[in-house]
Amino acid sequence: MTSVAPSTRHIISILVEDRSGELARIVGLFSGRGYNIDSLAVNRSIEPGMSRVVLTTRGEPPVIEQILKQVNKLVRVHKVRHLQGEGHLERELCIVTVRTQNARAREELERVIKLTGSRVLAFSATAFTVEATGTSTDIDHFLELIRPLGVRDMVRSAPIALSRAGTEAEAPAVEVGGVLS
Amino acid sequence: MQGSRIVLDQLDKDASAPSSARRNQSSPPARQNEPVAPGATVQSSALDLSTAPVLRGARIVVESLIQEGVDLIFGYPGGAILHVYDELYKVQDRLRHVLVRHEQGAVHAAEGYAQSTGKVGVAMVTSGPGATNVVTGLQNALMDSTPIVVISGQVATTLIGNDAFQEADIVGITRPCTKYNYLVKRVEDLAPTIKEAFYLARSGRPGPVLIDIPKDITANTTAFSYPEKVELASYKPTIKGHPLQVKKAVDLIRQFDKAVLYIGGGVVTAGAEREVMELSRRMNLPVTPTLMGLGAFPPSDSRSLGMLGMHGTYTANMAMAKADLIINIGARFDDRVTGRVDKFAVNAKKIHVDIDPSSVNKTVMVDVPIVGDAKHVLQQMLEMLPDEKPPERSAWWAELREMQRRYPLRYKDRTDCIMPQRFFEELASLTQGRYICSTDVGQHQMWAAQYYPVANGRNWLTSGGLGTMGYGLPAAVGAALNGTKEPVLCVTGDGSFQMCIQELATCVQENLNLKILVMNNRFLGMVRQWQELLYDRRYSEVGLKYFPDFVKIAEAYGATGFRAEKPEELRAVMEKGLNTPGTVLMDIIVHKETNVFPMIPGGAAHYEILLGPEDDEQKDAQPRELA
C-alpha cells in the first residue's frame, strides 16, 4: 500500500502519554509498516503527563487513513489529528550561519533579513547567525535566497502545527474507534 | 546468579492469602468487551494502607494472577524470575504451574488454553534467552488475536543496560509483536500493571501482552491491594455498531440476491455463532468460514460452502468471485483469502464488521464499514430483520449447488499406500469432529481444515496468520489442560512435529489424554508442492533425508506409539490409538507427493483456481496463471 512516487505531505498531530517507550511505539509503527516519517517534533503538551508529537509523512489517501488508524490504535495515544488545508498553522525554525567577509556581503545579508523577516542571533567579524521561522515552504524559500551568500552551517527543526483558532471543531480528526464512511 | 546481589531477599511477611485478596475473590474478573468510562488510569479498590498486607513483589505477582481468576500457567524458570517461582511453590494448591520444555512451548500452550476456553492464557519465563524464546508465540497470538499474558523476568533495574548476564531488551524486542508491553520499574506498579495487562489482552481485539519484571522489583515490598477495575481513557474499543451503518448493511442484504456471508475468527472470539446462524437462516445466506473461522458455522449445515481461501473449496471461492454482496463478519480480507487484491470480488458490494478500525479498508475498500463487536452488530442487524419468510435466492443457490455438484473436494484413493485425504476422512468419521483438534502448519493443516468437521470454533486450534510450524503440539497441551474430559487431537506433519517435539515430555509428565497424529510424507510437503508446481520440481531442501522413528521417540518419552503404513491397517491403528489412554502418537505414513487442491497460487486472482487431476478433465476453461 505504500506509494513510491512522492505524494502529498500530511501533518499528523498526536497526543500521547509521556511514558518511556511510547515514542518508540509510534516510530516503530511507521518503520514496521513501511510508512515514512519526513520530520518529527516531540515536546511536552499543555496537558500534564502528555506529549505532543507532530510528524509529517507522505502517502496516498488510503495509506494516510491506515496511518491515522494504526496510530490511533496505540494504547497510550489519546488523540490523533490530521492537519491539512487551511485549517492549521504551521511553523518551522531554521538557524543558519552565513559568511560575511566584507561590507558588500553584510549589506546583501541585511537585505535578505529585511525581506524575509528573519532575525540575527549572533555575529562576528566574518559571520552572522540568523534564525527564520515559517512554514516549511517559507524556509525553503529563505534558504534559496541565503544560500548564494555562502552558508557555513544550517539546522532546521521539524515543523510543528496547530489547528487555527476557532476551527478546532471543524478540523478533521479521527474519532476514537469511530465509524469511517 | 545474576541480579540477586542487588537486593537481599525480603522476608515473606505474609505467606497466607491477604485478607483483601480473599475479600475480592468473589468479584469476577472484568468481563470482556465491557465498556469503560473515561477517567483515571487505574482505580484502586479503596486502598487502605493500614490493613493492606505488605508483600514482596514476587508474591504480588502470584496473588494478582490468582485474583485475576488464573488457575493455570505454563512456564520455565530461570535466574531473574526465581523469586516468583519461589512464591509459586508456596501457592501450588491455588495456582498450578505446568513446566514445559521450551519457552516457545509455554506461549503456544497458553494460546491453546486461551483459544479453547476464551480465557486469558498465561506464560512465565525468565530473562534473556527465556524471553527471546517467546517472540514467535507473541507474534502468533498477535496475528490470531489470542488473549495471552506473558510474564518475563528481567535483570535488576540497577543492571539494566549493562549487558548483564541473561539481559535482553525484551520490551524493545517485543514492542511490535505485542498488543502492549510493560517494564515494571516500581513494585507499587506491579498489581495495577497486571490488572491492566489482563484487561488489554482480553478486551477489544484480543492479543498478547508482555510484562517484564526486574528481579529487584520482585524482591521489594509494598502494600498489596488488587485494583478492581481498569480505566484507560485512551483505549475504548467500540462494541456497538453505528446504527446508521447497520441499517445500510441490512438494506444491502435485503436488496442484493447473490450474497455471501464470509466469517472469520472474530465470530469465535465474540461468541457470535448463534447470531451468524440466525442471520444465515433468516436471510437464506450461504456461509463460508476462513481458516480461523472454522467451527463458527456447522460444516454439515446445508448453507455452508466450506472454507474459502488459497486451499478453500471451489464453490466458496467462486461464490466470492460471483457474488454481488459480501458480508464480512470478523475476518480481515487476508491475502490468503483475497488472492490478487485488485481482482478480488470487483463487482461485489462489501460490508465489513470488525472490532479493529484499522482492519477496515486496509487491503480491500468496502462500501459499508461497521466497527464493533461481531455479536453486538449481528444482534443489531437481526433486530432490523424480522423473522419472516426468507428470500429464496433461487438462481444464486442453483448456481452454487451446481458448482458444489461438479467440484466437490475429491481425490483418487489408492490401495498401495495411504492417501493423506483418506487419513483425514477416517479421522472425521472416527471422531465426528467432536474433539478439540490442533494442527501444525503445512499440507496436513489444509487437509485437516478441508476434512475435519470442526464442531465449534473453540475446538479448532491452528496457527492462521503467522503459520507457525511447531504450534500444534504445545497448543494441544494447553487445550488438554483446560479441564476437558475428552481426548485432544494434535494433527501434525513430520516437519512441523520436530519443531516442538520436546513438549512430548510435558504431555507425559502431565499424563495428558492427547492423541498425536503425524501425517508423515517424508517431505516438507507444502514447500515441495510449491516447488513442484511453480519451480519445475526442483526440490530444494524439502526431502527429509533423515527422519527419526516417531514411534520409538514416543516410547522413549514414555508415551505410546503406533504406526500405519498400509490402507488396510489405517482405520484399525487409528481406532486403537484413539482408544489407548494417555499420550499416544500415531505415525501415519502417507503418499509422498500428493498435492493439496483446490489451490489458488500466490499472486493469482481468487477465481484462478487449480483443481486436482481428477477435476481437470471436466473443468470449465478458467484463466490460469501461476505467479
Interface residues (C-beta under 8 A of the other chain):
Chain A: M1 E17 S20 G21 A24 R25 G28 L29 G32 P62 E65 Q66 K69 Q70 N72 K73 V75 R76 V77 H78 V176 G177 G178 V179 L180 S181
Chain B: V171 G172 R175 P176 K179 Y180 L183 L200 L232 A233 S234 Y235 K236 P237 T238 G241 H242 Q245 D356 P357 S358 V360 N361 K362 T363 M365 V368 P369 I370 V371
